[in-house]
Amino acid sequence: YFTTTARGLGMATVVMSSPGWTPDTMVVTTTTPYLGLSGGGTLFITSPAQNVTVYAEDSTRNVHYRTSSLVVRLASRDTMVMRVLDTLVTIPPGQYYSSAGRVIPGGLGGSTYVVATASGHQPDSVPYTVQGPPLTFSWTTSRIGAGQEDYNLYVYTPNNVTSALKVAIANPDSTILGVPDTVTIPINTNYVYFTVRGKAPGSVTLTATAPGYQADSAIY
């Protein structure tokens, strides 16, 4: 094996020869270096920090090892949607990537790009979409008799909440089913239990709502 090192833009022909052997040639084209960035996708407002990976690439988007350190700056086009926790990352010599960069939802829903830039390199970016997280009941459809109770039903979120979350439960007919008007998911957890009570024959659709969250419905 041997190593080639790019020193400037252009094309070079490398000739390999040895006494008694037919020579061969290799054409190498050196292009403007590019950055590559992986990450992006759809997150919830409550999603934890995510890593992004930045790569040293050529114009055909193939990766290559660095001969020297490359400092890469990461930035968000809308910090209310996505925030960059590590604005500077370094691809060290002998490596072609760094996964040290971290991003986290900024608190509002929407779409934006995280952009990677470095001196002398073409930039790259990845799109992010941030949504309000869904509330979810622990059941879809269930039955209960009049004068009966179901314990340990619950409503939950996809991630632990960082402050107590008050969830409203809308009940269109409290003469058929008894259910609390509100429940609170405690801090650092993602669910809360509650009890329903059957009162009279019939059917109701319960709806759970909370500010910044997607609603959910379930039937009794």
N, C-alpha and C positions, 0 to 999 in steps of 0.2 A: 504494500500500500504506500501511497505518497499523498501529499497535501498540496493543493494549489491555493494561492492567496491572491485575492483581487486587490489591485493597487490603483486602478483608475478605470474610467469608462472606455469601452472599445472591444475589439476582437483580437485574440491571439491564437497562433497555431503552435501547439506543442508537438515536437517530433521526438519519438522514442526510437533509439537505435542501439545496436550492440554488434560487435564484429561477428560475422557469420550468420546474422539474423536479418530477416526482412524488416525494415523499419515500419513504423506506424505513426499516424498523426492523430491529434486530438485538437479540435477547435473549441476554444472557450470564449464565450461572450460575457463581458462584464456590463451589467446594467445598473441603473439607479436603484439603490436598495429600497426595499419596502418594509413597512411594518405589517404584521398580521395580528389580529385581535380576536380571541374567542371568548364567548360569553353570550350575554343577551338572553332574551326570552320573556316570558310572562311571569311576574311575581305578584304577591299580595303586599299590601301596605305593611303588614306585620311580618313579612319574611325576614329571616336573619341575613347577615352579611354574606355576600357571594364572592368567590374568587374569580378573577379574569386572568387569562394568559395572553401575553404578548410575545410575538415571534419575530425573529430576524429573517426576512425573506428577500428573494429577488423579484424581478418584474413578472415572472411566470408563477409566482407565489409558492416556489419551493423554498424550504428552510435551509439555512446555512449557519455554521458555527461562527461566532464572533472572534476576531483577532484581538479586539480590545473591548473594554466596557462600553456599553451603550445605555445612556440614561434616557428613559422614556417617560413622558408626561402624560398622565391620564386626567381627563376632564369630562364633566357632564354638561350637556347643553341646557339642561333644566334641573337644577339642584333641588327643586321642590318635588320632583318626581324620583330622581336617582341622585344619590350623593356618592362621591368618590372618597373613600377613607384613606387611601394611599395614593397621593397625587404623583409621586415619583417612584419608579421601579427601575432596576438595573439588570440588564442582561450581561452576565459576567463573561470574560474571555473564556473561550473553549465551550461555551454553551450557546444554544440557539433560541432559548425562551426563558421567560420568568413568569411564575404564577403567584408572585407576591402581591399583586394588586387586588384590592378589595373594594366592592361597591355595596351599597345598601339602599333600600327605598327611602325616599326623602320625606314621606308623610302624606303626599297627595297622589291621587290616581292620575293616570295619563300616560303618554308615550314620549320617549326622548332617546337620545343616542349618547353613548359613552365613547369618547374619541381618544385615540393614542397618537401622539406626535413625538418626533425625535429629530434632531438636527441632521440635515442631509438625507432624510428618509421621506418617502411618500407615506401619508398617514393612513390609518384605518379606523373603522368605527363599527359598533354593534348596536342594534336597537333593543330597547327595553320597553315593555308595557307593564304598568303597575295598576292593579285593580284593588278595589275594596275586597277584603276577604269574605268568604261566605259564612253565614251562620247555618248550622245544620242540626235538625232534630235527630234523635237516635232511632226514629222509626219513620216509616212512610205512611202506612195505613194500619190501624189496629182496631180492636173491638173491646168493649167493656160492658158489663151489665149494670143496670140501675142499682144503686146502693153498693157498688163495688169500687175499689181503688186500685190503681196501678202505681207501684213505687219505683223509684230509681230510673225513671225516664230522665233524659238529659238533653241539653242543647250545648253545642260545642263549636269552637273555632279551629282553623287549621294550625295555629301557632299559639303558644302561651301569650297571654295578654300582659303588657307591661304596667297597666293600671287596671283597677277593678272596672269591669265592663257590665253596665246595666242593660239587660235585654228585655224588651217589651214583648209580651205574648198576647196577641189579639185573639179574642174568643167571641165569635159572632152570636152565640146563644148560650149564656151561662145557666139557663134552665135545663139544658141537656147535659152539659159537662162542666165540672168545676176545675179550674186551673188558675194558678197565680197570675196576676196581671203583669208582674215583673219578676225576674230572677237576676242575680248578679254573679258573674264569673269572677272568682277571686284573682288577685294579682299572681302572676307566675304559674297559672294553670290555664287550661283551655276548655273547661266544661263546668257545668253546674247541674246537680240533680234537682228534680221536682216531682210532685205527685199530682195525678189527675183523679177525679172522682166522677163516676157515672151517676147522673141524677134522674134522667128520663130517657125513654127511647127516642132516637133521632141520630143525626149525623152533623158534625161540625168540622170545619177546616181551621186549624190554628195557624197563625203566622207569627214568626219570630223576627223582630227588627231591632237594629241598633245603629246609631249614627256612624256612617262610613263603612258599614257592612252590607253585604248582599243578604236579602231576606230569604227565609225558607218557610215552607208550609208542610203540614202533615195533617192527616185525617183521623178522626175518631168517630 
